[in-house]
Amino acid sequence: MLRPVIMIGCGGSGQKSVRYIRDAVRRQLEHGGWTGDFPRSWQFIGLDTLNVQEAPGEIPVMPSSDYLSLSAGFTQYRPLENALLAQHPVQSAGYKELIGWRPLGDQVTVPLNDGAGQLRGVGRAAGIVSLTNVVRPKLQEAFTECAAGGPELQAVSETLGVPVPPGTTQTPQPIVVVLGSMAGGTGAGVMLDVLDLVRRTHQSGAYPVAVIFTPDIFGDPPTDAMAANGLAMMSELMSAYWDNELSGSELIPAVVPVNNRGPHATFLIGRKNLDGIDLESSINVYRAVGEAMASWVTTSGVQEAVWNFINVNWTNDSRINMGGYPFGQIYQPGVVSSFGSATLSIGRDRFRDFAQKLLMREMLEHLYEGHLRSAKRELGQDAENLTEEGKLTALVDKQQENFLRDCHLDERGKETNQITNRFVSTDLTKEELAQVKKEFGLPFGPQQWTGQTWHHNLLGQANIAKKSSSGRAVAGYEKEAIEWGTEMFERLLRVTSIYVGQYGLKMTGNLVRIVQVEVSQVSGEVHEEANEDRSAANAKLEEAKSALKNVGGGEIGFEAAPVQAAFDHMAKAIVSEWRAIRRERVAEAMENLSVQILAPLGTHIDQALAQVHEYVSGTNGKDSLVETWPEHQKGIPQGFRPSPLEFFLEGIDTWQGLIEDLMSDAMELALRNDDTSVPFQPSNSVDATRFLLNVGDFAADKNTRVPPIVWATTFGAPHPQWSPGGTPQIVIAITYEEILERVNHWMNRPATKMSRTLNEGLRDYLSPINEGQPVPNHKERLNKFRQKLGQAKIQSRPLIELDNPLNSVIHVANPQPEVSPLVGGFPFAVGTPAHDLVVELMGDDDKVSKFTDRETETVLISSFIKYPVHPMTVSSFTRPLGQVLQRIGPNAALLQGGFWLWRRTKLLEDFAPLPDEVRFAIIRGFAVARMLGYITADPAEPVTIVSENKLLQFPYPLLTDVSTDNLLAALIEGFSLCYGDVATRQLASFEAYERLFKLGEGRGHQYTLAQEALAFLHTGQLPLNPVDPRRADKARAATKEERCANLIEYLDDNIRRFKRLAERPFTGQEHRDKFGKVHPEDALTVELVTDFLDAYEEVKTAIETGGGGGGVT
């Protein structure tokens, strides 16, 4: 079965790339036939300082619960720094890990809600505040979901054609990947901490993978900030990868046992591949990574190959390819690999995205300005002379009566009573009068009474009939109100949706408000009519009394005219009361309709309009959501065109015609819609489709239908329900997710040409037979397939540029990078022409699976560098860095106060890209070089060291302005600058540090004093001319013992200083200011003071023991 996956995107690039991966996984699930929710075992998480996800129009956002802001609600850095120091106060162990790099709060002016300003120090500070309390719970939840989602993952695997052995109960270990750019502030600032957090949170996170974008994806050359961030991050990554001390663990404590830090495996991703093919933009890079890494999730063969590479083989392969600096090679296993990919498809996935965004843009823009689009059609030439408000007013005036009538809410005048007639129509009144007379006259027969007696008896019976009639008035109303309320409510929502589809939200909102006022006013009129009914009832009773008053004293029968007149008047009085009761209830219903339905509906429309305004107009100076989406008949935007790594069998020049063809049925359907007074007249098939998307009521699948865009749901009922007094939940489906879902349902309508076309796979497309008939252009399709497959194979090389000459020098075991292929799986059976072409072009190596039984529209062709390489060979990293540093030159202010400002985010022992053993050797070498006068110590000039053949210079200026006392720490920090010269000087870039290493290199487990120092002790002669004669003179003496004493005195002076610094308490003021200076300056040395003490003691011991093997004689 497939494995669980956790992918975490850090910063803008990281979370965008994770969204591209997630979207590609979603598409593959849909193509595979998975209809359930997104699998629990596949977790995609985004981390950034921003409160919202960037570029929602470029790629769908992830669920809000999976996106975490690291700014912890802070908009300014100073309060965040206060929170950081509250978590790690000056007396805590964690505080030491902040010294030397922490930006000073008062001097950071970056608004955190806009990001970290490409300042890694700011990004990491935000991360430290949030990682333990915000991100760790999310990670724990992700690991829990991976395990708990096992049964669902089995079902997903089977749906995607991946076999699940019977009786499988154990869920495989997850692949955990952290993605981000080395160029930015947040992503580059927190990635390494997130990797450590993964390791330290759950045992299943023991082998995290880093996928890191190099600065060149953002353009060439990168900015100074991007190059500096890249250098700092790469340095810290290498330090972590080679670390065997488990340092830097106080800020992010472990809750599970761990024995190392940093990434287990690292992939660098650049803009160009090994053959120099340029992807041209960061979006194309994210897209390529999205397609490639989606196969890590959904394709069994690819997933297992990746798992074996990163978890089973990485350690061995990296040691096979050890090498790098021209010293200490044994401590330098290969660090980074890379992968690349290309996709071969019909092109329908991208066309689907194009059509989807086209319809979404049409919908959103018409929702916002539909009244303007409709003005010319309905107002004619008059529209040209009207302002926007004038057009809106004219349209509303023209359509308000239609809208009232279409909603069945028209009560204007005495003749139109669409509401009241439902309850108090003439026919209903006649029926009630007949029923009243029937019940009223039932007791009367041949009786003979006087007029007074008849009045008394009729009145008594009338009261009985009135009670019965009033009961019917109430009961009948209540029954009818339930039916009317539901029918009226659903019709109102449907008609509103149709008007929204025709005229947009703004005009429809105005119409709703007019109806609300109208209904509210009419309710008062109906109340008044109820009062008039009661007055009429009283008048009829008086008429009945008058009819019997002049009968005289004789007795008369029921059929007598006066009795019949009185009977008729009393019956009409009863019915007038019935009408009054009904009208009172109807008036109350109208009030409820106005308050409970129409007012909220108007408010919802206003809120929807505000949301749509943000989508189509943008906010805070940012582009709108729809800015980069296609418009009908206006070409294909760059973002929808195939990248250099995507190969379509159908050209994009066919898309416009295909759109018209696949949406042609919408014209007829739209014209068939006659639910309103003014039928919609679409201008084209896209316009018709847009209209129908608003109207709804089309199939979502075999069992459900898509509701109108304005709708309400009632639990347990298939349709909206409302009766007067209720408060329904009206919803206008205009969020990005809702519009997207609506469009997708339309495009996937069962048994339509559109769904058949969009779901066609490569197997069917390249089959010679379609629905029993030969495919006329089958040969042409196969030729195109051959051409595109050949191109895709070439383009799928890893996305990294390597310095091949340098690589062959330092990686002698593999002088040329070995590239291993990965193929997603072609859906062709043995014996088919397409199968034969794949074997011909891709080879028949059985070790690489190339075919699958599952139909697919897209096939991924990928590859990766088998043996990890040293980062100095990655020219897409070193070349741009060199360009920036060359431009800065010897300008210390630009280097220290600009380029390097707040880029480093770790203590020097966790920053310098040196294995621990190499770092110790360089420190010992510095001690030896200084005590012999072999190295200068004035940071104001280039630091120089003498070698056998020439004088060697260290990088200048150094990254931090220091005095002589802290030179060694600054030289360790400045080692990273050597990468700026690698592209031009190759290994010579490291000559000065190599000299230090050789002076301090140990033998076995004990440091042995360098031969030059031993020769000096024995002979009193320095083998080479010192560059600091003053220092050399202090070492000289007449005897060996005196010379040893002089050297030990130098070492003891430094050891005593180191001990004082180690014992000195922190003040809370340790920081790096806006000029790049460290305060106090000695804090730079304190970062490495333990290493310095140990190294200087080792040199001292070596002198005392005669070089490391015995006493001085």
N, C-alpha and C positions, 0 to 999 in steps of 0.2 A: 504494500500500500504506500501511498504518498506520505511524506513527512510533514509534521507541523513546521511552520516558518514564523519567525518574528523578524520584521524588518523595521528599523528605526531610522528616520530621517532627521538629521540635525541641521538647523539653519535653513535658509531659503533653498539652496540647491538640494540639500538632503531631503527635505519634506516634499519638494516638487518631484524628485526622482522616485520617491516612495509612492507618490500619487500616480505617476506614470506606470509603475509596476503594478499597483493595485488595479488600475483601470485595465491594463492588459490582461491581468488574471481574471477580472470580471468578464471581459470579452471571451476569453477562452472557456470560462464556465458556461456562458450562454451558448457558445457554439457547441459545447459538449452536451448540452441538454439539461444542465443542472438548473432546477427551478426553485430551489430552496434559498434561504438567506445566505449571506456571505459566510463561508465556513469559519467557525469559532477558532479552529486550530491554525488559521492563517491570520496573524496579527500584524497590522500595519500602523505605525505610530509616528507622529510628527512632533518635533520639538523646535521651538524658536522663541526669541524674545518678543516677537510680534504677537498681538492678541488675536489676529485673524490670519487665515491662510492666504498666501500671496497668489496672484494671477488665477482667480477662479475661472476665468474665461479660457485660459490656456489648457487646463487639464482639470477634470472634476476633483472637487475637494474631498477629503476623507471625512468620515463622521466626526462631528464636533467632540465627541467623547474620546476620540483617538488623537486629538490634537491638543498639545499641552503648551501653554505659554510659560517660559522660564523667568519672565520678569516679575513674577510673584505679585502682580498688581502694582508694581512700582513704575512710575513714568520717568523718574529722574534717578541718576546713579547714586547720589549721596544717600538717600534713604535706603537704597539697596545695600550700599556699603555698610551702613549702620546695622542692617540685619545680618550681613556677613560677619561682622565683628561681634555681634551678639551671639551668633552661633559658635564662633571660634575666638573667644576673648584672649587677651594678650598672654594670660598665664596658661592657656591650653596648648596641647601638643599640636593641634591643627594650625595654630597661629604661625608657627615657624614656616609652614609650607606656603605662607602668603608673602614672606619677606622677599625683597629684591625685585618683585614684578607687580605687586598690587598697585593699580592706579589710585592716585589720590582723589578722594571723593569730590572735593571742592573744585577740582580742575577738569573733571569730566563733564562735558556739556552735551552728551548724546541723549536725545529723547528715546528712552527705551522702547516706547510703543512703536517706534519706527525701525527698531533693530539695534545692533551693537555698534553701528558706525564703522564696520570693518576693523574694529579694535578687539583683538583676541582676548586681551586682558579683561576688557569689559564683559565680553561674552562668557568667559570662564567664571568670572565673579558671579554673574547672574545664574550660571549653571550650578555653582556650588551651593547657592542659597536654596535652589529648588530641587536638586537631584535627589537628595535623601528623602525629603518629605513629599514631593510632588511626583517625581518620575519613578522612584523605587516602587511605590504602591502600584503604579500602572504596569511596571515590569512584572511584579509578582502576580498581578491579575492576568497578564499575558501568558506567563508560564502555566498558570492554573487553567486558563482556557485551552491552551495547547493540549494539555493532558485530558481535560474533561471532554474535549471535542473529538476524541478518538472514534467513537461509533459513527458520528456524522462524517468524519474524514474517510472512514471506510466506504460509506455510501458515495461520497464525492469521487473517491478513487475508482470505484466500479463504474460510475457514470462516465468518467473520463477514459475508460478502457484500461485501467490499471488493475491487475488481478489482486485480490485479497485472499490469501490462503485460508481455508476453512479453519475455524477455531481461533483465529487471530484475536487476541484480547489486549495485547500490549501495544501502546502507541509508541512509534519510533521517537528517538531524540530529535529535537527541533534544530533546524539551521537558523542561526541568529546572525543577522547582518546589520551593521551600522553604516549609514551612508551620509556623506557630506562633502563639502568643498574645503580644500586647504586654503582658499583665497579669502574667505570672509571673516566676519567677527564671531558670530554666534556658532555656526557649524564648526569652524576650525577651532573655536575656543572650548567647545564642550565635547567634541567627538571622543577624545581619549578618555575623558572622565566617564562618558556613557559606556564605553567599552569596559572600563574597570567596574562600573556599577553593575553591568551584566554579569561579569565574573563573580562579583561579590554579593550577588543577590540570590542566585539559584544555581544549584549544581549542574543543571542542564545548560547553563551559560558559560561553561568552562572553555569553549573554543569559539569565541566571537570573531566574526570576519569584518574587516573594514573595507569599504568601497569608497575611494577618495578621488574627487575630481581635481585635476591640476588647474592652475590659474589660466592656462591658455584657452580653456573653453569659453572664457568671457571676452576673448579678443587678444590680438597679438600686436604689440607687446602688452602685458598686463600693467596695471597701475603699480606704483611703488608699494601701496598698501597690500595689494594682492600678492606681490612677490615676497614681501616681508612676512606676511601671514603664512604663506606657503613654506618659506624657509623655517620659520619657527615651529610650525606644526610637524614638518618632516623631521626636524631635529628631535622633537619630543617623542615622536612615534618611534624613531630608531632607538632612542634611549630606552623606551619602554620595552620594545621588542627584544633588545639584547640584555635587558636587566636581569640580574639574578639575586638582587637584594630585597625585592618586594618593598621598595621605598615608596614614599608618596602615598601612604595609605590612611593618613589621619583625617583628611578632609572628607573622604568617602569610605567610611568603615565597612568592613565585610560582615555579613551575617551568615556566610558559609565559608568553610576553609578554602583558601586559595594559595597558590604558590608562585604566581607570576602576575604580570599586568600587561596592559596594552592589547593590541590585536593578536590573535593567533595566526591569522593570515591577512594579507593586505593586497588589494587590487587597486592600482592607479589607473584612472581613466582620463584620457586627454581628448583633444579635438581631432587629432590625426592618428591614423593607424600606422602599423609598422612599415607600410609601403608609402606613407606620406599622403594618403587620401584624406582630404579635409572635410569634416562634417559641417564646417562653416558657422555653426551657431550652438549655443548652449542648449537650446530646445531640441535640436537634432541629437545632441549627446544624451540628454535625458531620455529621449524617445528610444534611442538605441539601447540604453541600459534598461529601460522599462521592458522592452521586448525580450531582451536576453534574460533578465532576471525573473521575468514571469515564467519562463521555462524552468527555472530553478524550483518553481513552486508547483507547476501543473504537469510537467512532463517527467515521467518516471525515470527514463534512461538518462536524461540530462541531470536530474536531481541527484541520482546515485553517483554519477560521474563527478559532479561538483562536491558531493559529500566525501567521496573517497579522496579527492584531490586536497581539500582543505583540512580534513580531519585525520585521514589515514596516511597520506603521502607527503603532506607539506613539510613536516619536520625533517624527514629524510632527504627530500628533494632540495630543501634549502641548504642542508649541510653538504650535499654533493656539490652545490654551486657556491661554496663559501668563497670569500674574497672581497676586496674593496680597497680600503686604504693600503698604501704600500708598507704596512706594518700591522702586526697583530692580526693577520688574516684568519688564524684559527678561531678567533673569537667573533668572526663576522659571517654567519650564515646568510644566505640570500634573504632579502627583506621583502621585496614587492614582486607581484606578478601583474598581469593585466588580462583582460578579455575583450573580445570584440564580437560583433554580430552583424548579420544582415538577414533580412526577411524576404522571402519570395511568396507572393500571393497574387490572387486575381486583382486585388486592389479594392475589394468590396468593403473591407473593414474601414479603410480610410474614407471611401465614398460614404459609408454609413455615417461616419463622424461628420463629414461635410454636409450631408443632407440633414442630419440631426441638428447641427448648429445653425444651419440656414433656417430651418423651421422655427427653432427656438428664438432666433433673432427676429424673424418675421412676427412671431407671437408677441414678444416683449415690446418691440417698437410699436406695434399696432395697439397693444394695451395702453401704451403711454400716449400715443399721438394719433389714435384711430380717427378722432373727430377731424383732424386736419386732412387726413387721407380721404375721408368721406366727403369733405366739404365741396370739392370741385364736382364730384359726381352728383351730389344732391342739390347744390346751390347754383351750379352752372357758372356763368361768367361773373355773377355777383360776388363769388367767393374771392376773386382776385382783388377786390377793393376793400375787403374786410380784414381787420386785425384778427389775431388768433382768438381773442375773447369774443370778437364780433361773430366769427364763424361758429364758435361754440354756442353762443346765444341763439343764432339763427337756426342752427340744427336742433337745439333743444325746443325752441318754439314750434318748429315744424313737426317734431316727433313726439311731443309730450302726450297728446291725445291718443296717438297710436300705442304708446307704451302703456298708458292707463288701460286702454281697451284690451290690449294683448295680455295684460296681467289679470284681466277680468276684475278690475278694481275701479271701473269708471262709474262714478255716481254724480256726474255733472248734470245739472238741470233735473227736471221732473220726469223726463222720459227715459233717461239712462240710469238704471239702478242695478249694476251687475252684482253688487253685494247684497243689498236689501231684498232684491227679488228672489234671492236664494231662500230667504226666510219669511218674507212678508209679501209675496207676489199677489196679484189679483186672483189668480187661480187658487192659490193656497187660502186666500181669504174666503173665496166662494165655497171651497171645500169645508172650511171651518164653520161657515154660516150654516151650511146644510147639516153638518153634524150637530151643531148647537140646536137647530130647530128640531132635529129628530129627537134629541134627548129632552129638550125643553117641552115639547108637545106630547111626549109619551104618556103622561098621567091623565091627560084630558081627553074626554069623550062626549057622552050625551048630557053632561051636567048642565044644569040651569042655575045661574047665580046672578046676583045683582052686579052692577058695575063695580061697586066698592069691593064686593067679595072677589070678583074676578081680579081686580088689581092686587088685592092682598095675596091671593093664591098664585097668580102669575109671578108676582115678585118673589115669593118664597121659592117657587120652582126655578126661577131665573137665578137665584143665588146658588142653588144646587148645580145648575148647568154651568154657571160662571166658574165655580170651583173646579169642575171637571175640565172646562175649557182652558182655564189658567194652567192646570196641570199639563194639558196637552201642549200649551204654549211653551212651557219650560222644557218638558221632556222632548218634545219635537225639536226645539231649538238645540238642546244639548246633543241629541243624536246627529242632527244636521251639521252642527258646528264642528263635530269631530271630522266628518267627511269633508265638509267645506274647508276647514283649516288645513287639512293635509293636502287636499287637491289644490287649494289656492297657494299654499306654501311651495309645493313642488312646481306649480306652474310659474310662480313668481321667480323661482330660482332658474328655471329653464329659460324663461323669457329674458331675464337679466343676463344670462350667459349668452344668449343669441345677440342681444344688443351690445354686450361687451365685444363679441366677435365682430359685429358690424362697425361699432363706433368707438370702441375703447373704453377704458375705465372712467376717464374724467367726465365724458358726456353722460355715460350711464349713471354715474354717481349723482349728477345733477338731476336726471330724470327720477331717480329713486327719492331724492329729497323733495321734489315736486309732488310725487305721489304721497309721500309721508305727510306733507302739509295738507294736501287735498283730503286724504283720509281722516286726518285729525279734525279738519274743519267740518267735514261731512258728518262725523260722529256727533258733533254738537247739533247739527241740523236734525239728525235722526232722533236725538234726545228731545228736541223741540217737537218733532212730529209725534213722538210718543205722548208728550203732554197734550198735543192737539187731539190725539185719539181718546185720551181720558176725558177731555172736555166734550168730545163728541159723544162718548158713552153717557155722560151725565145728561147731555142734551136729549139723547134718545130716551132715557128714562123719564125725563120730564114730558116728552111727547107721548110716551105710553100712558102716563097718568092723565094727561089732557084728553087722550082718546076715549077714556072711560068716564071722564068726569060728567059728561052731558047725557049719559045713558038714561038717567032718571031712576025711579024706584023699582021698575019691573025687572024680572029675571030674563036673561038672554042666554043663548047657547054659545059654545066655543066657535061655531062657524059664523057667528055674527060679526059684521064688519068692524065694529069698535073693538071687539075682543081680538080679532085677527090683526088689526092695526097695532094694538098694544103689544101683542105677541111678537110682531115683526120688529117693533121698535126695541123691545127688550132684548131680542136675539141679536140685533145689530149692536146694541150697547155691550153685550157680552163679547161679541167679536171685536168691537173697538178696544175693549180691555185686552183681549188676546193680542191684537195688533200692537197695543202699547207695550205689553210685556215683551213681545218679540222685538220690537224696535229698541227698547231699552237694552236688551241683551245684545242686539246687533251693534248698537252704539258702543257698548262696552267692548265688544269684539273688535270694532274698528279702532278704539283707543289702544287695545292690546296689540293689534296689528301694527299700529303706528309706533308704539313704544317698544314692543318686544321683537318686532321683525324689521320694519322699514328703517327705523333709526339705527339699530345695530348694523343692518346691511349697508347703509350709507357710510357708517364709520369703517366697516371692513373694507369697503371699496376705496375710501380715502387712504387707509393704511396700506392697502395693496398698491395703490398708485405711488405712494411714497417709496415702497420697496422697489417697484419697477423703475422708478426714477433713478435710484442708485444703480440698478443694473445697466440702464441705457445711457446714463450721464456721467457716472463715476462720482467719486467723492474725494475730498482732501487732495485735489490735484492729481489723482490717479486715474488711469484709463478706465473706461467703463468695462463692465463684464463682456459686452458684446463687441467691443472695439475691433477685435481681431477675427470676428466670425464672418462668414460669407454673407453676401447680399445677393438677392436674386438678379441674375443676368449681369453681375458686375465682376465676373471672373472668380478665380480661385485664390484666396489669400495664401501667402507664403507658408503659414503654419499648417496648411492642409495639403500642401504639395509633398510628394515623397522626398524624404531626406536622401542623401547619397548612399544610405545603407538600406533603402527600401526599393524593391523591384516588383513592379506591377505588370501583370500580363495584359491588362487593359489600360490604355492611356487615360490620363485625366482629361484629355480633350473630349472624351465621350461623356463626361459627367453632366454637362448642362442638358444634353439631349436625353440622357437617362433619367434625370430629374423629371422632366416633362412627361416622359413615357410612364414612369412608375406612379406619378401623381395624377394621371389623366382621369382616373375614375372619380376623383374628388369633385371635378366640375359638375358632373351629373348629380352627385349626391348633394352638393351644395344647392343647386338649383331646385332640387326636389324638396328642400326644406321650406315648408309653408306654415310654420307655427306662428308667424307674426304678420302684421299688416303690410309690411314692406319687405318682400322677399329679397334676399341678398343676391347681388349680381357680381360674382367674382371677376377680377380682371384677368386672372390666369390660374393655372392649376395649383401653383404654390399658394396664391391668395385663397383659393377655395379650400385647400388643405388646412391652412391656418385658421380659417373660419370654423371648419368642422372640428378642429382641435379644441376650440372654445366651447362649441355646442356639446361635445361629448356624445355619449350614448353609442359608442362603437365598441367592438369586441376587444377586451384586453387579453382574453384567452378563451378557451372553449366554454368556460363556466361563468365568467364575470364580464361586466361591461364598464367602460370608463365613464364616470359621471360628468355632467357639465362642469365647467370651470368654477362656477359659483354653486355651492352645494352645501348640504348639511346631512349628517348621518345620525341616525337614532339607533341605539343599541337594540339588536334583535329584530330590526325592521329593514326590509329591502329598500325602502324609499324614505325620504324625509317625512317626519311626523311633526305636526303642530296642532294644538288646539288652544283657543284663547286662554291666557293665563300661563302658558308654558314658555320656557326660555330655551330655544334650540341653539345649537352650536353651529353657526354659519362659518364656512371655510371657503376662502378664495384661493385656489391652487396656483399661486404665482411664485413660489420659491423656486430656486434653481432646481432643486431635486424634484419638485412636483412637475415643473414644466418638462424636465428631462424625461421623467417617467411617462408622462402623457405622450410625448413625441415618440418614445420607444414603443409604447403600446400601439400607436398608430402604424408605425413602420413594421411591427410584427403581427399585424392583424392576420388571423389564420386564413389560409386559402386565398391569399391575394398575390398578385404578381410581384408586389414589392417584397413581401416576406420571402417568397420563393427565390427571388433574385439575390436578396441580401444574405440568404442562408445557403447559397450554393457553395460547395466546397471544391477543392482542387480535383478530387477524384472525378466528380461529375463533370466539371468544366473540361477536363482533358480526356473524358471518355469519348470514344468514336460514335457512341449511340446515346441519344437523348430521347427518353419517352418512346422508345421503340423505333426511332427514326435516325438515320445517319446525320451527324453534325456536319453541315456543309463546309465549314472552315476549320475542320479538325486538324488538318496538316499545318495550316497557318498557326494555329494555337500551339502545336507541338514545337514548331520552329521558334516561336517567341519564347516558349518555356526553355528550350535549349540555350538560347541567347541569354536570358535573364538568370538562369541558374549558373552559367559560367561566370557572369559578372558578380553575382552574389557570393560565390565561393571566394573570389579574389577580395571582395570588399569586407569579408567577415574577419579579417585579421585583427589581432588585439589592438585596442585604442591606446597606443602608447608609442612615443618616438624614442628610439634607443640610439645611443652613440655606439655604433657597431665596432669601430676600431678600439675604443676604450673597453667595451664589453669583452672583446676577445683577449685583451691584456689581463684583465682582472679576474675573469671567469674562464680559466684555462680548460676546465673540465667540459664546458659547453660554450665554446667561443662564439657560436651562432645560436640565438635563442631557438629552442625547440618549441614548436607550436602544435598543440593537440586539438583536434577538431571535436566539435559537439554538434549533433544534428537533431533537431526536434522530432523529425519523423515524417516522411512523405506517405500519403495515404494511398499508395498504388500497389495493386496486387502483382505477384510474379506473372510475367508473361505479357503485361500491358506495355504499350509503347512508352508511356511515361516512366514506368519502372526501369525499363532498359536504359533510358536516357540518364536517369539518376546514377545507375551503376557505371555507365560509361564516363560520366563527368566527375563523380565523387569517389570512384574506386569501389572495390568490393571487399575492403578490410572488415572482417567479421567482428573485430573488436569495437567498431563504431557502429552502433545501431542507426539505420537510416530510414526504416520504414515502420509504419504503424497500421493497425487495423481500423483506427478511428479516422473518420472524415474530418478534414480541417480546411480552412480557407487560407491559412498562413502557415508557412514552415520556417522555422528559425534555423539558420546556419551560423554556428558560433565557434569560437576557438579561444584558447587561453595559453599563456606562456607556462610551460611545464615546470621549468626550474626557476625559482625566484631569483631576482637579480638585485644588485646593490643600487640604491637610488642615484648614485653619481652617474650611472650609465643612462639615466632617463633624461634625455635632452629636452623633452617637453617640460621638465622641471628646472633643469640647470640653465638652459639657454636663455629663457626670459629673465631669470634671476640675474644672470650675468649682464644682460642688456641694461637692467635697472641700475645695478651697482656701478657699471661703467659710466653711466650717465651721472650718477652722484659723485663719483670720483673721490678725491681727498677731502670733500666738504664735510667736516665732522658734524656741523649743525644739521645738515640735511639727513645725514645718516642716523645720528643718535636721537635728534629731536623730531624727526619726521618718519623716515623709513622704519626705524626700530621702536617707535613710541608705542608702548603697551602691546607689543606683539608676543613676547615671551610670557608663558603662563605657568611655568614650573620652576622649582628650585634648580640650580645649576646641575646638581647630580642627576636630576630627572629631565634635564633639558639637553645637555651636550650630547650630540649623536656619536657617542663613544661607548663601546663595551666597558664595563666596570674595570676590567683588568687593564685595558688600554688607558683609561683615564688615570688610574693609579700610576702607571708607568710614566705618563707625561708629567704628572705632578712630581714624581721622583726625579725625572730628567730635568725639570726646571730647577729643582733644588741643587742638583749637581752642576748644572750650567751656571747658575748664579754664583755659587761658592767658588767656581773656578774663573769667573769673569768671562765666560763664553757667550753670555747673552746680555743685551742692554736692558735697562730697567726704567727708561724714561718714556712714559706713554705719550708724551707730546711729540715724539718722533717715531717713525716706524721702528718697532722692536726688531732687533737683528740678532741672529745667532750664527756662530762660526761653525763651518763644517770643513771636511778635508779639502774640498775643491773650491768652495766659494762661501761668501756670506749669504745667508738666507734671511728673508724678511717675512715677518708675520703680517696678517692682514692689517691694513691701516686705512682710516682710523678704526679703532675698536668700537664695538657696539655700545659700550658704556664709557663715559668720561670718568677716569679714575686717576689717583695718584700712584706712585711707585708701590706703596704698601699693599695695594689691592690689584696689582698688575696680573698676578697669576690667575685670579678668578676671572678677570676680564679676558685673559688669553683663552681660558677654557670656554667662556661664552663666545668669544670671537672665532672659535674653530669653525662654526657654521659658515662663516664668510668664505671659507675655502671653496664652497660649492659654487660661488659666483665666478670662479676662475676655471672650473673644471672644463667647461666647453672649449676653452682656448688653450689652457696650460696642461690639461689632462692630469696625470698623477703628480706632476710637478707642483700642483697647487698645495699639496700637503707636505712638501719637503721640510719646512721649518718644524712642523709638529712631528714629522718622522724623526728628525734629529733629536728632539726631546725624548721621544719614545725610546730610541736606541740608547740614550744616556740613562734612562730609567728602567729599561727592560729587565725583568727578573729571569732567573733560571730556576726551574722547579718551583718549590714552595717558598723559597727564600730569595730575597733580593741580593744580588751580587753586584758590588760596586763596578761601575763602568771602567773599562780598561784604561781610558784616558785619565780618570781620577786615580786609579791604582798606580799608574806610571808616575803621576805627579807626586803621590805620597812617597813612592820609593826613590825617585830621582830628584825631586824638587823642580823638574822641568815640565812645563806644559807642552804637550805635543803640538798644539796649535796656538797661534797668536790670539790672545784674548781681545774681545771687542770692548771690554770694560776693564782697562788696566788698573784702575783704582781698586776694584773688587779683587782682581787677581793678586795685586800686591798684598792685600790683607791676608791672603791664603799662604803666601810664601813664608818660609822659615828655613833655618839651617838644618834642622833634623826632621826625621820622619815624625817623631813624637810631637814636635812643635807644629808641624804642618797638620797632623791629625787634630791637634788641639784647636788650631785656628779654624779648621773646617767645622769642627764640632761646636765651637763658639758661635759661628754663624748660624748653624742649625738650631742651637739652643735659644738664641735670640728670637728666632722665628717661632720656635715651639712655645716659648713663654708667651709671645704675643697671641698665638693661636689659642692657647689655654685661657688667656684673659678674655678673649672674644667669646670663647665657648661658654665661659661662666657668667658673662655679662647678661643681666636680665633684659628682656625686650621692654620697650617703652610704649608700644602701641603706635608709634610714629613711623615705623618702618614702611617705606613706600617708594614708588618711582613717580617723579613729578612730570609735569607736562613738557619739560625740556629733555626728558630721558635720563635724568640723573637719579641715582639711588640715594636714599636718605635713611640712616646715615650711610656714608660711603662704605664703611666697614661691613655693612650688612651683606655686601656682595661676597666678601670672604667668608662671613658666617655661614652662607649657604653651603660651603664646601669644607667648613673648618674641621670636621671629623676626618675627611679624606686627607686634608693637609697635615693634620697631626700624625695620622698613621703613616703617611708617606715619608714625612720628614724624620720620624722616629726610625723607620726602616733604613733610610740612608745613614742616619747616625749609627744604628746598630751595625750596618755593613762596614763603616769606617772603624768602629771599635773592634770588630772581629777580623780586621784585616781584609776587608772586601767581601765578607760574608762567609768565609771558610775557616776562620781562626783568629787568634789575637794578633795585634800589630807587633811586629818584631823589628 
